[in-house]
Amino acid sequence: MDLLRTPDERFAALPDFPYQPRYVDLPDGPRMAYVDEGEGPVVLLLHGEPSWSFLYRHVIRVLVEGGCRAVAPDMIGFGRSDKPAGIADHTYARHIAWTAAFVDALGLKDVTLVGQDWGGLIGLRLAVADPGRYARIVAANTGLPTGDFPMPETWLRFREAVRSAGARFDVPRGIQSGCTGTLPPEVLAAYDAPFPDESYKAGPRAMPGLVPAEPDDVEAQPNRDAWEVLRAWDKPFLVAFSDRDPITGPMAGLFQSLVPGARGIDHPVLEGAGHFLQEDAGERLGREIVRFVRD
């Protein structure tokens, strides 16, 4: 596949993101970027569409101050990671494999997995495939769709908007639409930074179409199989959702009722936050993760 690499100068002067990037060369070619800050229990922070590890900047600071090691990769196609140029280069299975290879390369163990948006769709599949590596899970405004139930109308509109926009997809606008607060220009610019021109946007353009929205989707059955594992998952499972996310909101109750490890836990509701709760309530999310790890 053809790979694009965003020039470093695009990431100059990022607000509230002083962390130095590190890189892993994955076995099948692409280079994956990540930040790795602090010492202590490992917290793996997985972002989704169309963001990058910058989304977790407020969470990372709280985790480090709380005595945790925060590891936040950029998905392939996003952030500082290499970007396959073709839409068809992106598949759900390939993103799982890329992220699994990253975790293997770092030798991460006893991991607290935090997944939001696609970070959960990918991360939950990682956890059920390699449960010995993961000590805890935090599901934050995410899900694990199988196509057996209708997707929310808000998500269907988003998928169609991305499809219609094509290479003109406005990434900062997509982020802002998932926040309740108004993001300042320098933050919006940081979300635009990974994409110097339209040729770099295959990842953001591809991801909505990879969600298993129909029961015969190629990844629908693997997600059903993952749910069977989650129905027996008795390790600590925290559900940290916001109250103003029309896309994933119903999934909170599903996780709490179906995953044994979620029972008997005080699950926070991050009030006033939208889909990208890391932007609207990042510090509180960080505190909830630290509390969860320390408990």
Short mmCIF file of the C-alpha atoms (twelve columns), coordinates in Angstrom:
data_MODEL
# 
_entry.id   MODEL 
# 
loop_
_atom_site.group_PDB 
_atom_site.id 
_atom_site.type_symbol 
_atom_site.label_atom_id 
_atom_site.label_alt_id 
_atom_site.label_comp_id 
_atom_site.label_asym_id 
_atom_site.label_seq_id 
_atom_site.Cartn_x 
_atom_site.Cartn_y 
_atom_site.Cartn_z 
_atom_site.pdbx_PDB_model_num 
ATOM 1   C CA . MET A 1   0.000   0.000   0.000  1 
ATOM 2   C CA . ASP A 2   1.056   3.598   -0.551 1 
ATOM 3   C CA . LEU A 3   1.830   5.354   2.734  1 
ATOM 4   C CA . LEU A 4   1.838   9.082   3.408  1 
ATOM 5   C CA . ARG A 5   3.683   10.694  6.317  1 
ATOM 6   C CA . THR A 6   2.612   14.079  7.675  1 
ATOM 7   C CA . PRO A 7   5.573   16.507  7.920  1 
ATOM 8   C CA . ASP A 8   6.686   17.194  11.493 1 
ATOM 9   C CA . GLU A 9   6.273   20.935  11.086 1 
ATOM 10  C CA . ARG A 10  2.516   20.461  10.889 1 
ATOM 11  C CA . PHE A 11  2.601   19.624  14.608 1 
ATOM 12  C CA . ALA A 12  4.506   22.683  15.835 1 
ATOM 13  C CA . ALA A 13  3.139   24.583  18.847 1 
ATOM 14  C CA . LEU A 14  0.305   22.223  19.743 1 
ATOM 15  C CA . PRO A 15  -1.689  23.685  22.656 1 
ATOM 16  C CA . ASP A 16  -1.392  21.801  25.987 1 
ATOM 17  C CA . PHE A 17  0.377   18.899  24.263 1 
ATOM 18  C CA . PRO A 18  4.081   19.069  25.184 1 
ATOM 19  C CA . TYR A 19  4.598   15.318  24.848 1 
ATOM 20  C CA . GLN A 20  7.327   14.051  22.555 1 
ATOM 21  C CA . PRO A 21  6.235   11.552  19.912 1 
ATOM 22  C CA . ARG A 22  7.684   8.065   19.759 1 
ATOM 23  C CA . TYR A 23  7.396   5.604   16.916 1 
ATOM 24  C CA . VAL A 24  7.042   1.883   16.249 1 
ATOM 25  C CA . ASP A 25  7.567   0.325   12.819 1 
ATOM 26  C CA . LEU A 26  4.845   -2.279  12.417 1 
ATOM 27  C CA . PRO A 27  5.570   -5.620  10.708 1 
ATOM 28  C CA . ASP A 28  3.611   -4.879  7.519  1 
ATOM 29  C CA . GLY A 29  5.059   -1.442  6.884  1 
ATOM 30  C CA . PRO A 30  3.357   1.529   8.506  1 
ATOM 31  C CA . ARG A 31  4.958   3.533   11.285 1 
ATOM 32  C CA . MET A 32  2.738   4.093   14.316 1 
ATOM 33  C CA . ALA A 33  3.197   7.167   16.500 1 
ATOM 34  C CA . TYR A 34  2.432   7.357   20.194 1 
ATOM 35  C CA . VAL A 35  3.110   9.259   23.379 1 
ATOM 36  C CA . ASP A 36  4.319   7.466   26.505 1 
ATOM 37  C CA . GLU A 37  4.307   9.510   29.699 1 
ATOM 38  C CA . GLY A 38  4.668   8.758   33.398 1 
ATOM 39  C CA . GLU A 39  5.438   5.677   35.434 1 
ATOM 40  C CA . GLY A 40  3.171   3.188   37.135 1 
ATOM 41  C CA . PRO A 41  0.228   1.040   36.044 1 
ATOM 42  C CA . VAL A 42  -0.169  1.114   32.264 1 
ATOM 43  C CA . VAL A 43  -3.210  2.927   30.880 1 
ATOM 44  C CA . LEU A 44  -3.667  2.442   27.125 1 
ATOM 45  C CA . LEU A 45  -5.673  5.318   25.640 1 
ATOM 46  C CA . LEU A 46  -7.290  4.524   22.295 1 
ATOM 47  C CA . HIS A 47  -8.932  7.327   20.309 1 
ATOM 48  C CA . GLY A 48  -11.342 7.065   17.422 1 
ATOM 49  C CA . GLU A 49  -12.686 8.851   14.341 1 
ATOM 50  C CA . PRO A 50  -11.504 11.452  13.247 1 
ATOM 51  C CA . SER A 51  -9.229  12.398  16.154 1 
ATOM 52  C CA . TRP A 52  -5.738  11.452  17.360 1 
ATOM 53  C CA . SER A 53  -3.874  11.171  20.668 1 
ATOM 54  C CA . PHE A 54  -4.101  14.959  21.061 1 
ATOM 55  C CA . LEU A 55  -7.694  14.302  22.154 1 
ATOM 56  C CA . TYR A 56  -6.372  12.768  25.387 1 
ATOM 57  C CA . ARG A 57  -4.072  15.656  26.353 1 
ATOM 58  C CA . HIS A 58  -6.020  16.636  29.490 1 
ATOM 59  C CA . VAL A 59  -6.459  12.987  30.491 1 
ATOM 60  C CA . ILE A 60  -2.744  12.235  30.100 1 
ATOM 61  C CA . ARG A 61  -1.740  15.012  32.472 1 
ATOM 62  C CA . VAL A 62  -4.116  13.787  35.190 1 
ATOM 63  C CA . LEU A 63  -2.972  10.181  34.761 1 
ATOM 64  C CA . VAL A 64  0.697   11.104  35.081 1 
ATOM 65  C CA . GLU A 65  -0.012  13.215  38.159 1 
ATOM 66  C CA . GLY A 66  -1.956  10.259  39.569 1 
ATOM 67  C CA . GLY A 67  0.978   7.881   39.243 1 
ATOM 68  C CA . CYS A 68  0.049   6.089   36.033 1 
ATOM 69  C CA . ARG A 69  1.865   5.443   32.773 1 
ATOM 70  C CA . ALA A 70  -0.210  6.852   29.921 1 
ATOM 71  C CA . VAL A 71  0.335   5.280   26.497 1 
ATOM 72  C CA . ALA A 72  -1.641  6.938   23.709 1 
ATOM 73  C CA . PRO A 73  -1.081  5.765   20.117 1 
ATOM 74  C CA . ASP A 74  -2.324  7.431   16.964 1 
ATOM 75  C CA . MET A 75  -4.363  5.040   14.856 1 
ATOM 76  C CA . ILE A 76  -2.834  4.288   11.487 1 
ATOM 77  C CA . GLY A 77  -4.214  6.965   9.173  1 
ATOM 78  C CA . PHE A 78  -4.457  9.540   11.953 1 
ATOM 79  C CA . GLY A 79  -2.258  11.914  13.936 1 
ATOM 80  C CA . ARG A 80  1.458   11.457  13.409 1 
ATOM 81  C CA . SER A 81  1.072   7.831   12.294 1 
ATOM 82  C CA . ASP A 82  1.547   6.847   8.657  1 
ATOM 83  C CA . LYS A 83  -1.499  7.219   6.453  1 
ATOM 84  C CA . PRO A 84  -2.437  4.607   3.853  1 
ATOM 85  C CA . ALA A 85  -3.514  6.568   0.805  1 
ATOM 86  C CA . GLY A 86  -6.322  4.265   -0.320 1 
ATOM 87  C CA . ILE A 87  -9.779  4.037   1.224  1 
ATOM 88  C CA . ALA A 88  -9.693  0.258   0.708  1 
ATOM 89  C CA . ASP A 89  -6.433  0.035   2.663  1 
ATOM 90  C CA . HIS A 90  -8.487  0.579   5.816  1 
ATOM 91  C CA . THR A 91  -10.407 -2.379  7.226  1 
ATOM 92  C CA . TYR A 92  -11.675 -3.095  10.723 1 
ATOM 93  C CA . ALA A 93  -9.541  -6.257  10.921 1 
ATOM 94  C CA . ARG A 94  -6.456  -4.430  9.734  1 
ATOM 95  C CA . HIS A 95  -6.839  -1.711  12.374 1 
ATOM 96  C CA . ILE A 96  -7.173  -4.391  15.055 1 
ATOM 97  C CA . ALA A 97  -4.031  -6.109  13.770 1 
ATOM 98  C CA . TRP A 98  -2.079  -2.850  13.626 1 
ATOM 99  C CA . THR A 99  -3.014  -1.956  17.196 1 
ATOM 100 C CA . ALA A 100 -2.302  -5.465  18.477 1 
ATOM 101 C CA . ALA A 101 1.136   -5.331  16.857 1 
ATOM 102 C CA . PHE A 102 1.764   -1.992  18.570 1 
ATOM 103 C CA . VAL A 103 0.834   -3.392  21.988 1 
ATOM 104 C CA . ASP A 104 3.062   -6.413  21.362 1 
ATOM 105 C CA . ALA A 105 5.976   -4.223  20.278 1 
ATOM 106 C CA . LEU A 106 5.817   -2.253  23.532 1 
ATOM 107 C CA . GLY A 107 5.394   -5.405  25.609 1 
ATOM 108 C CA . LEU A 108 2.518   -3.887  27.563 1 
ATOM 109 C CA . LYS A 109 1.122   -5.999  30.428 1 
ATOM 110 C CA . ASP A 110 -1.541  -5.612  33.125 1 
ATOM 111 C CA . VAL A 111 -3.077  -2.953  30.928 1 
ATOM 112 C CA . THR A 112 -6.020  -0.726  31.773 1 
ATOM 113 C CA . LEU A 113 -7.656  -0.260  28.380 1 
ATOM 114 C CA . VAL A 114 -9.524  2.989   27.721 1 
ATOM 115 C CA . GLY A 115 -11.503 3.086   24.488 1 
ATOM 116 C CA . GLN A 116 -13.654 5.898   23.100 1 
ATOM 117 C CA . ASP A 117 -15.435 5.828   19.737 1 
ATOM 118 C CA . TRP A 118 -13.405 3.510   17.445 1 
ATOM 119 C CA . GLY A 119 -10.970 3.082   20.335 1 
ATOM 120 C CA . GLY A 120 -13.579 0.840   21.918 1 
ATOM 121 C CA . LEU A 121 -14.505 -1.012  18.745 1 
ATOM 122 C CA . ILE A 122 -10.831 -1.866  18.310 1 
ATOM 123 C CA . GLY A 123 -9.817  -2.118  21.957 1 
ATOM 124 C CA . LEU A 124 -12.587 -4.472  23.047 1 
ATOM 125 C CA . ARG A 125 -11.647 -6.840  20.235 1 
ATOM 126 C CA . LEU A 126 -8.033  -6.710  21.432 1 
ATOM 127 C CA . ALA A 127 -9.044  -7.492  25.000 1 
ATOM 128 C CA . VAL A 128 -11.232 -10.494 24.214 1 
ATOM 129 C CA . ALA A 129 -8.531  -11.934 21.935 1 
ATOM 130 C CA . ASP A 130 -5.762  -11.533 24.529 1 
ATOM 131 C CA . PRO A 131 -7.485  -11.318 27.937 1 
ATOM 132 C CA . GLY A 132 -4.364  -12.121 29.933 1 
ATOM 133 C CA . ARG A 133 -2.810  -8.836  28.880 1 
ATOM 134 C CA . TYR A 134 -5.665  -6.620  30.084 1 
ATOM 135 C CA . ALA A 135 -6.401  -6.073  33.775 1 
ATOM 136 C CA . ARG A 136 -9.235  -3.555  33.422 1 
ATOM 137 C CA . ILE A 137 -11.383 -1.918  30.783 1 
ATOM 138 C CA . VAL A 138 -12.857 1.575   30.619 1 
ATOM 139 C CA . ALA A 139 -15.572 1.986   27.988 1 
ATOM 140 C CA . ALA A 140 -16.117 5.689   27.277 1 
ATOM 141 C CA . ASN A 141 -18.734 6.720   24.695 1 
ATOM 142 C CA . THR A 142 -18.169 3.653   22.572 1 
ATOM 143 C CA . GLY A 143 -19.834 0.421   21.572 1 
ATOM 144 C CA . LEU A 144 -19.410 -2.918  19.849 1 
ATOM 145 C CA . PRO A 145 -22.079 -3.011  17.128 1 
ATOM 146 C CA . THR A 146 -23.123 -6.218  15.431 1 
ATOM 147 C CA . GLY A 147 -25.636 -4.864  12.917 1 
ATOM 148 C CA . ASP A 148 -28.446 -6.736  14.665 1 
ATOM 149 C CA . PHE A 149 -30.073 -3.525  15.901 1 
ATOM 150 C CA . PRO A 150 -30.631 -0.216  14.093 1 
ATOM 151 C CA . MET A 151 -27.848 2.322   14.406 1 
ATOM 152 C CA . PRO A 152 -28.751 5.729   15.911 1 
ATOM 153 C CA . GLU A 153 -30.103 8.246   13.419 1 
ATOM 154 C CA . THR A 154 -27.405 10.734  14.431 1 
ATOM 155 C CA . TRP A 155 -24.706 8.254   13.460 1 
ATOM 156 C CA . LEU A 156 -26.401 7.448   10.152 1 
ATOM 157 C CA . ARG A 157 -26.445 11.158  9.321  1 
ATOM 158 C CA . PHE A 158 -22.765 11.443  10.216 1 
ATOM 159 C CA . ARG A 159 -21.869 8.476   8.001  1 
ATOM 160 C CA . GLU A 160 -23.760 10.002  5.089  1 
ATOM 161 C CA . ALA A 161 -22.187 13.412  5.654  1 
ATOM 162 C CA . VAL A 162 -18.695 11.914  5.541  1 
ATOM 163 C CA . ARG A 163 -19.556 9.912   2.420  1 
ATOM 164 C CA . SER A 164 -21.009 12.950  0.676  1 
ATOM 165 C CA . ALA A 165 -18.085 15.196  1.589  1 
ATOM 166 C CA . GLY A 166 -15.530 12.743  0.247  1 
ATOM 167 C CA . ALA A 167 -12.039 14.206  0.248  1 
ATOM 168 C CA . ARG A 168 -13.518 17.535  1.370  1 
ATOM 169 C CA . PHE A 169 -14.444 16.076  4.779  1 
ATOM 170 C CA . ASP A 170 -13.835 18.838  7.346  1 
ATOM 171 C CA . VAL A 171 -12.130 17.056  10.259 1 
ATOM 172 C CA . PRO A 172 -12.128 19.981  12.746 1 
ATOM 173 C CA . ARG A 173 -15.817 20.544  12.084 1 
ATOM 174 C CA . GLY A 174 -16.434 16.853  12.739 1 
ATOM 175 C CA . ILE A 175 -14.703 17.135  16.106 1 
ATOM 176 C CA . GLN A 176 -16.554 20.325  17.038 1 
ATOM 177 C CA . SER A 177 -19.893 18.712  16.222 1 
ATOM 178 C CA . GLY A 178 -19.186 16.087  18.895 1 
ATOM 179 C CA . CYS A 179 -18.402 18.609  21.648 1 
ATOM 180 C CA . THR A 180 -20.730 20.685  23.800 1 
ATOM 181 C CA . GLY A 181 -18.147 23.423  24.373 1 
ATOM 182 C CA . THR A 182 -16.735 25.675  21.672 1 
ATOM 183 C CA . LEU A 183 -13.187 24.676  20.763 1 
ATOM 184 C CA . PRO A 184 -10.688 27.527  20.279 1 
ATOM 185 C CA . PRO A 185 -9.048  28.008  16.872 1 
ATOM 186 C CA . GLU A 186 -5.698  26.582  17.984 1 
ATOM 187 C CA . VAL A 187 -7.375  23.341  19.103 1 
ATOM 188 C CA . LEU A 188 -9.308  23.026  15.860 1 
ATOM 189 C CA . ALA A 189 -6.026  23.612  14.001 1 
ATOM 190 C CA . ALA A 190 -4.445  20.747  15.948 1 
ATOM 191 C CA . TYR A 191 -7.144  18.387  14.678 1 
ATOM 192 C CA . ASP A 192 -6.492  19.578  11.135 1 
ATOM 193 C CA . ALA A 193 -2.705  19.229  11.482 1 
ATOM 194 C CA . PRO A 194 -2.440  15.535  10.486 1 
ATOM 195 C CA . PHE A 195 -3.994  16.231  7.077  1 
ATOM 196 C CA . PRO A 196 -1.935  18.659  4.928  1 
ATOM 197 C CA . ASP A 197 -4.231  18.058  1.976  1 
ATOM 198 C CA . GLU A 198 -7.106  15.858  0.895  1 
ATOM 199 C CA . SER A 199 -4.878  12.933  -0.080 1 
ATOM 200 C CA . TYR A 200 -4.130  12.290  3.607  1 
ATOM 201 C CA . LYS A 201 -7.781  11.800  4.609  1 
ATOM 202 C CA . ALA A 202 -8.400  8.187   3.590  1 
ATOM 203 C CA . GLY A 203 -8.586  7.110   7.247  1 
ATOM 204 C CA . PRO A 204 -11.230 9.599   8.384  1 
ATOM 205 C CA . ARG A 205 -13.180 8.986   5.189  1 
ATOM 206 C CA . ALA A 206 -13.068 5.197   5.539  1 
ATOM 207 C CA . MET A 207 -13.890 4.591   9.196  1 
ATOM 208 C CA . PRO A 208 -17.657 5.318   9.263  1 
ATOM 209 C CA . GLY A 209 -18.197 2.776   6.515  1 
ATOM 210 C CA . LEU A 210 -16.327 0.098   8.468  1 
ATOM 211 C CA . VAL A 211 -18.737 0.063   11.415 1 
ATOM 212 C CA . PRO A 212 -20.791 -3.180  11.287 1 
ATOM 213 C CA . ALA A 213 -24.174 -1.549  10.729 1 
ATOM 214 C CA . GLU A 214 -25.804 -4.542  9.000  1 
ATOM 215 C CA . PRO A 215 -26.075 -8.124  10.326 1 
ATOM 216 C CA . ASP A 216 -24.210 -9.564  7.329  1 
ATOM 217 C CA . ASP A 217 -21.270 -7.154  7.596  1 
ATOM 218 C CA . VAL A 218 -17.930 -8.965  7.423  1 
ATOM 219 C CA . GLU A 219 -17.123 -7.926  11.007 1 
ATOM 220 C CA . ALA A 220 -20.600 -8.448  12.480 1 
ATOM 221 C CA . GLN A 221 -20.004 -12.069 13.497 1 
ATOM 222 C CA . PRO A 222 -16.571 -11.379 15.033 1 
ATOM 223 C CA . ASN A 223 -18.243 -8.693  17.144 1 
ATOM 224 C CA . ARG A 224 -20.982 -11.132 18.182 1 
ATOM 225 C CA . ASP A 225 -18.250 -13.554 19.205 1 
ATOM 226 C CA . ALA A 226 -16.572 -10.763 21.171 1 
ATOM 227 C CA . TRP A 227 -19.830 -10.084 23.009 1 
ATOM 228 C CA . GLU A 228 -19.941 -13.728 24.079 1 
ATOM 229 C CA . VAL A 229 -16.551 -13.267 25.719 1 
ATOM 230 C CA . LEU A 230 -17.650 -9.997  27.316 1 
ATOM 231 C CA . ARG A 231 -20.712 -11.717 28.788 1 
ATOM 232 C CA . ALA A 232 -18.246 -13.769 30.851 1 
ATOM 233 C CA . TRP A 233 -15.734 -10.950 31.477 1 
ATOM 234 C CA . ASP A 234 -15.322 -10.694 35.248 1 
ATOM 235 C CA . LYS A 235 -12.363 -8.314  35.416 1 
ATOM 236 C CA . PRO A 236 -13.158 -4.719  36.442 1 
ATOM 237 C CA . PHE A 237 -15.085 -2.941  33.686 1 
ATOM 238 C CA . LEU A 238 -15.862 0.765   34.100 1 
ATOM 239 C CA . VAL A 239 -18.531 2.477   32.016 1 
ATOM 240 C CA . ALA A 240 -17.659 6.194   31.831 1 
ATOM 241 C CA . PHE A 241 -20.118 7.806   29.432 1 
ATOM 242 C CA . SER A 242 -21.258 11.379  29.041 1 
ATOM 243 C CA . ASP A 243 -24.913 12.397  29.173 1 
ATOM 244 C CA . ARG A 244 -24.992 14.310  25.878 1 
ATOM 245 C CA . ASP A 245 -23.817 11.808  23.283 1 
ATOM 246 C CA . PRO A 246 -26.679 10.806  20.965 1 
ATOM 247 C CA . ILE A 247 -24.484 8.284   19.166 1 
ATOM 248 C CA . THR A 248 -23.344 5.878   21.887 1 
ATOM 249 C CA . GLY A 249 -25.544 6.773   24.870 1 
ATOM 250 C CA . PRO A 250 -27.664 3.577   24.884 1 
ATOM 251 C CA . MET A 251 -24.532 1.424   25.004 1 
ATOM 252 C CA . ALA A 252 -23.801 2.467   28.603 1 
ATOM 253 C CA . GLY A 253 -26.687 0.456   30.019 1 
ATOM 254 C CA . LEU A 254 -25.884 -2.489  27.778 1 
ATOM 255 C CA . PHE A 255 -22.315 -2.727  29.055 1 
ATOM 256 C CA . GLN A 256 -23.453 -2.361  32.661 1 
ATOM 257 C CA . SER A 257 -26.088 -5.075  32.381 1 
ATOM 258 C CA . LEU A 258 -24.246 -7.630  30.249 1 
ATOM 259 C CA . VAL A 259 -20.619 -7.515  31.437 1 
ATOM 260 C CA . PRO A 260 -20.130 -9.246  34.824 1 
ATOM 261 C CA . GLY A 261 -17.083 -7.123  35.588 1 
ATOM 262 C CA . ALA A 262 -19.235 -3.987  35.457 1 
ATOM 263 C CA . ARG A 263 -21.466 -5.064  38.334 1 
ATOM 264 C CA . GLY A 264 -20.976 -3.517  41.739 1 
ATOM 265 C CA . ILE A 265 -18.977 -0.597  40.320 1 
ATOM 266 C CA . ASP A 266 -19.904 3.073   40.643 1 
ATOM 267 C CA . HIS A 267 -20.114 4.121   36.996 1 
ATOM 268 C CA . PRO A 268 -19.720 7.880   36.516 1 
ATOM 269 C CA . VAL A 269 -21.854 9.975   34.199 1 
ATOM 270 C CA . LEU A 270 -19.866 12.910  32.845 1 
ATOM 271 C CA . GLU A 271 -22.542 15.560  32.819 1 
ATOM 272 C CA . GLY A 272 -22.594 18.205  30.140 1 
ATOM 273 C CA . ALA A 273 -20.100 16.436  27.886 1 
ATOM 274 C CA . GLY A 274 -20.690 15.397  24.301 1 
ATOM 275 C CA . HIS A 275 -19.356 12.512  22.223 1 
ATOM 276 C CA . PHE A 276 -15.758 13.682  22.608 1 
ATOM 277 C CA . LEU A 277 -15.872 13.707  26.387 1 
ATOM 278 C CA . GLN A 278 -12.071 14.004  26.507 1 
ATOM 279 C CA . GLU A 279 -12.529 17.569  25.240 1 
ATOM 280 C CA . ASP A 280 -15.552 18.500  27.326 1 
ATOM 281 C CA . ALA A 281 -14.605 16.689  30.554 1 
ATOM 282 C CA . GLY A 282 -11.056 15.415  30.092 1 
ATOM 283 C CA . GLU A 283 -9.774  16.151  33.580 1 
ATOM 284 C CA . ARG A 284 -12.730 14.457  35.225 1 
ATOM 285 C CA . LEU A 285 -12.361 11.437  32.953 1 
ATOM 286 C CA . GLY A 286 -8.709  11.282  33.964 1 
ATOM 287 C CA . ARG A 287 -9.622  11.366  37.659 1 
ATOM 288 C CA . GLU A 288 -12.187 8.600   37.188 1 
ATOM 289 C CA . ILE A 289 -9.576  6.434   35.465 1 
ATOM 290 C CA . VAL A 290 -7.031  7.022   38.250 1 
ATOM 291 C CA . ARG A 291 -9.647  6.134   40.870 1 
ATOM 292 C CA . PHE A 292 -10.578 2.997   38.950 1 
ATOM 293 C CA . VAL A 293 -6.958  1.883   38.611 1 
ATOM 294 C CA . ARG A 294 -6.205  2.557   42.281 1 
ATOM 295 C CA . ASP A 295 -9.334  0.776   43.539 1 
# 
